[in-house]
Amino acid sequence: MMQRMGMSMDSVPEVTQVIVKTATKDIVIEEPEVAILNMQGQRVYQVMGGRVTEKAAVVEKKIVIPEEDAQLVAGQTGKTVETARKALEESGGDLAKAILLLQSG
């Protein structure tokens, strides 16, 4: 009946893990059964069974360091602008911490 409607279903062998990523968490499904349903050119993935765990999503924030801040730290410490920029990234953009980091290390 599925073939008459233009549908077919295939299983995906040897799937060990499926991860669903959202903005706030990752849903991890261990050892699931996965099937692909083809309907009129569209593919639908069906995930069944398995152990489910949820983890908080890891979000890395890239700090944008203004050129003026890097210049200021470099001028205060006598280091290169690139070294000052790395210190600012390590200190989360905090000018005072970056200067202290470069002066003490």
C-alpha positions, 0 to 999 in steps of 0.5 A, spaced: 500 500 500 505 504 501 508 503 494 502 505 491 502 512 495 509 513 493 512 511 499 518 507 501 521 505 508 528 503 509 532 502 516 539 505 517 544 500 519 549 500 525 546 507 528 550 508 535 547 515 537 543 520 535 543 527 538 538 533 537 541 539 539 536 545 541 538 552 543 538 550 551 540 542 551 542 536 547 538 530 547 542 524 546 539 517 544 544 511 544 543 505 540 536 507 537 533 504 531 533 509 525 528 509 519 527 513 513 521 514 510 521 517 503 514 520 501 513 524 494 521 526 494 521 528 502 525 524 507 522 523 514 527 520 519 524 516 525 528 515 531 525 509 535 528 506 542 534 507 545 537 510 552 535 518 552 539 523 556 539 530 556 545 535 557 545 542 557 548 545 551 555 548 551 555 555 548 561 558 546 561 566 546 567 569 542 569 576 545 570 581 540 576 585 543 576 593 540 582 595 537 583 601 542 583 596 548 588 592 545 592 598 544 591 600 551 593 594 554 599 593 549 601 600 551 601 599 558 605 593 558 610 594 553 607 587 549 605 587 542 598 588 540 597 581 539 599 579 546 595 584 549 589 581 545 590 574 547 590 577 554 584 580 553 580 574 551 583 570 557 580 575 562 573 576 558 575 583 556 577 586 562 582 591 561 585 591 568 585 583 569 589 583 562 594 588 564 595 584 571 596 578 567 601 580 562 605 584 568 605 578 572 607 573 567 
